Amino acid sequence: MPDTASVIDRSHFSTQALDPKHKYDAWEDSISAIFEVNPTENTLAQSFEADVESYMIGPLMFARCRTNGQAFARDKKTVARHNMDHILIQFYMEGDNTLLTPNGIVRTSPGDIQIIDMAQELNSIANPNAARSGAGRGVFDNMSLVIARDRLETFMPALHTLHLHVLKANTPLNLILRNYIMTMYQNASSLAPEDAGALVDPTLELLAVTVGKAPDTVDKVGSVLDQAALMTVKQFIDKNIHLTTLDPDMIARHIGVSRASLFRICRPIGGVMALVRNRRLLVARRLLNSSPTARSVKSIAYSLGFSDQSSFARAYKQQFGFSPTETREFYLAEASGRPGLLNKTAAFGDRKYEFWIANLVT
């Protein structure tokens, strides 16, 4: 067995040891960090179980989920509350899925890869045909790869156009990507952090070659150009993140666009100043995680252009669901080997994956 200090971190949530009457409630409370769930006709008609095993590799999270069939949703309120700007690449090994899209029903069979933009709405039903297909147990088993949008859109500027796209099983690009995800997951428990880090960019490049070739991206030149311009805006903001004078006039002037064009480019993500605030908060999270004792929370807030520590703390908690202090405490506990937030060993194992997916570091 490898030394646990020399491998990437693992999270394991399971309802197996819980009292049967508490199993679904525990699952619903945990998964609510990502989705709103509702039982279908057969969800609770049999013994309910849920098991989620996850691994973190920088801005990537690999996860395997096995549980009973049920409905999953992310409506406008959920999207706004969670504020997750991630992309979910997912396929089912057992069971199937039904995506309820504005253009009708899209069914995914075992092996099909579905792409979900977590900043957009989602309605789906996992494993609705289990009884008819002969599976009998009403369960599904799927693999997921969650990626921070900022890292992936560097390779795929038109990323937002892929929401609810399905890459069918047994096509060459599907098989290459699916086998890669499975191999990464199967070897994650013995993967050293430095080796895992070296795999991040190749993984993103593979995603760009496979899902990035989807026909949904064809003939959307204007959209692609706006996405490329948005990346330029983000890069300028990041280079000048500490300036209190960073405002729409300054940004528009330095990147060579009009104010109207800048507002149009940033409108889909909440506006120019919302983007500035979000970029500052992402930097703050990296500083809190990577150097948890070197600088005070107050120092970090002022260095990123916030007028005071209180407004910074409010904005940070609204964005990530955890306060700056809680974030620091979690990583300090992890570094020292002590149980941290969501990491206390209990009958359900741990719930670290909730924190991970809410706080993917870009």
N, C-alpha and C positions, 0 to 999 in steps of 0.2 A: 504494500500500500504506500502511495506517495505521502510525503510529509504535507499535512494540511496547510502549513504556512507557506508552502512553495507552489500551491495551486490556486486557481481563481476561486472566488467565493461561490457558494452554493446556497440556495434557499429551497426548503421543502415544506410545503403546506399539505396536510392530509387530515381528513375527517375520520379516518379508520378507528382511532381510539376513543372517539367521542360517543356519548350516549346517543342512540339513534334519534331521539326526539330533538337533539340539538344540532345534528349534522347539517341540515339544509340552512338553518339560521346562521351557523358559523361560516358556511360557504358564501351565503348571500352577503354577509357583512364584509367578508374579505374581498370578494370580487367586485364589490361596489366601488372600490378604488379605481376600477377601470370601466366596468359595464353596469348598467341596470339589468337585472335578470328577473325573469318571471317563469314559474313552472308551467310546463305544458300539461296536456291531459295525462301523460304517462310518467312525468318526472318523479312524482312521489308515490306512484302506484306500486313501487318496488323498493327494495333497499337502496337508500341514497348514499353515495360516496362521492368524494371529490379529492383529487390529488394533483398538485402542481409542483413540478420540479424545475428550477430555474438556475441559470448561470449568467453572470455579468462579464462582458468583455468590453470595457470602455463605454462607447456610445451604443453598444449592442446588447440585447438581452435575448438569450435562447430559453425557451420554455416548452415543457410538455404538459398538457392538461388532459386528465381523464376524469369524466364525471357523467352524470345522467343527462339526457337530452333536455333542452330548455331554450327559452327565448333570450336573446341578448340584444341590448339596445344602447345607443348613445344619441339622445335627442339634443336639441339646442341647449337646454339647461344643463345637461350632463357635460356637454362639450365645454360650455363656459365655466362650469364649476371645476372640472378637472384640469382644464387648460393644458392638455397634453398635445404637443405638436410633434407627434411621432407617426411613423409608418409601420403598419403591421403586415408582415408577410406570413401567410398561414396556409397549412394544408392538413387534411384529415386522413388519418391512417385507418380509422374505424369510424363508421357512421358517415353522415353527410351533412350538408348545410344548405339552407335556403336563404338567399339574400333578397330582401324586399327593396327594390330600387325604384326610383321615379319612373323608370322605363319598363317596369314589370318585374316579374320574378326571375331570378337567376339561381339555378341549382348547381351546387358544386358536389361532385362525386369524390370518393376517396382518391387521393393523388392529385386532384386539381389544386392549383395554388391561387389563393385569393389575396388581393392587395386592398388594404383598408387604410384610408387616411383618417387618423384619429381626431383630426381637427374638423371633420365633417360628420354628418349624421349617419347613423347605422341602425338598421333593423334586420335581425336575422333569427332563424330558428335552427338550432343545432340538432342534427339527427332526427328529423321529423318522421322518417320512413323506416325506423329501426325494426319495428314489429313486422312490417310488410316485407322487408328485405331479408328477414330470417335471422337477424342478429339476436333478437329475442331479449337481450338484456337492456335495451334502451339506453346504452351508453355511447359516448363518442370518445375518441382518442385523437388529439391533434397536436401538431408541432407549430410553434410560433417563433418568429424572429422579429423583434421590435427594434427599430432604429430611430435615433434622433434625426429629425428632418434636416437640420442644418448640415449634418455630415453627409447625408445621402443626396441632397439637392445640389451639392457641389459637383456630383457626377451626373445628376439628372435634373436639369433646370425645370422641366415640365412635370415635375413629380405630382402636383396636385391633380393632373388629368387622369391619373391611374386609379382613383378611388373606385372600388368595387369591380375592378378588372379581374378576370379569371384567366389564368394560364392553364390550359387543359392538360390533363395527364397524358403521358406517353408521347408528348412532343419532345423533340430533342432538348430545347431550352428548359422545359419543365424538369426533365429527368436530370439534367446537369445540376440545376439549382436545388432540387429536392434532395438528391443524393449528397450534395455538399452540406446542406443544413443538417441532415441526419448524421453525417460523419462528424460535424462539429459538435453536435449535442452528445453523441456517443463517446467522444473523447474528451469532453469538457472537464470531467472529474479528475483527469490527470494532466491538465494543461497548465503550464507555468505562466504566470502573469506576463513575463516579457515575451513569450512566444504568442500568447493571446493578443497582446498589443500589436505585434507585427502582422497579425492576420486581419486587422480591422480594415485597412484600405483595400487589400485584395478582395475582401468580402463585399465591400461597397462597389468595387469595379465589376464584380461578377453580377451583382444585382442590376447594375446599369446595362450590362450586356444582355441579360435575360429578360427581366420584367420591363426594362427600359425600352425594349423593342416592340412593345405592345402597340397595336394599331390605333389605340385611343389617342396617341400623341401625334398622329399624322395630321397635317393641314391645320396646325394650331400655331402658326408662326408668330402671330401677334402676342399670344399668351406666352410663348417661349421667350420672346424678346423682353416682355415685362418681367418674367422670372429672372432673366439674366441681369436686367437693370436692378431688380430687388437685391440680388446678390452683391452688386456693386455698392448699393446703399448700405447693406449690412457690413461690408468690409470697411467702408469709410467710418461708419459709426464705431466699429470695434477699434479702429486705430485712434479714435478721438474720444473714447468712452469716458475719459476723466474730465472732459471740458464741461463746465457749467453753461457755456455759451452754445452748446450743441443744440441747434434748433432747425426747423425746416428751411429757413433762409440760408443758413450756413451749409447745410447738406446739399440743397439744390444748386447753390453757387459752385461748390467744389466738385460736384460730379457732372456739372454741365447740363442740367435739365431745368425746366421751368417749375415753379411751385405747383402749378396745376398738374403737370406730369408726375411730379413726385407724389402728390396726394393720390393720384390715380393708381400709381404703382403700389403704394402702401395700403390702399383702402381695403383689400381682401384680408389683411392681417390686423386690422383695427386702427390704422392710421400711423402717421410718422412718429409722433411722440410716444405712442404705445409701443412701437418698435424700439425706440431708444430705451425706454424703461425696461422692456423685456430683455434686451441685450445686456443692459447693466446688471439685471438680476441674474442672468446666466453667468456672467463673470463673477458676481458675488458668490454664487453657489460653488463655482470652481475654487475660489479662494478659501471658502469655508471648508471644503472637502480636502484640498491638497495641502493646505498649511494650517491645520486647525488650531495651532497655538501661537503662531508667529505674529498675528495681528488681531486687534480687537474688532468686534462687530462694528463699533462706532467708527474706527479708522477705515474699515472697508467701505462703510456707507458714504463717508465724506470723500473718499478717493474716487468714488464712482459718480459723483455729482449730485447725491441726495442732500437735501438741505438739513436734515436731522435724522437721528437714529430711529425715532418713532415712526416717521413716515416710511423709512426704508423697511422696518420690520413689518409694518402693515402690508406694504406692497409685496414683500417677499412671501409672506404667508398666504396672501391671496393668490399668488402665482403658483406656488409649489405645494401648499397644504401643510407645510411645516414652518415653524419660525426659524430665524437664523440660529438661535441658541439651540433649538432641538436638532437642527442639522449638524451642528458642531458636536453636540453630545453624542449623537448617533455614531459619527465617524471616530470620535475619540474612544468610544466603547469598543467599536470594531477593531481599532488599531491595538487596543490593550488586551483584547481577547475577552472582555467582559460583555455580558448580554446588554445590548443596546435597545433603542426603540424598535418595536416590532420584531425583535430578535430573541426575546425571552423564550426559552424552551418551555413548551406547554403541551397539552394533549394533542394539539393540532400541528406540532412541529414549530414552524416559525412563519412570519408574514413579511419577511424582508423584501420579497418580490414586489409588494405593494409600494414600498419606498423606492425601490429601484426604478420601477416603471414611471413613477411620478417624477423622478429626479434624474432621468438619463442625462449624463454629463456630455455635452457636445464637444 
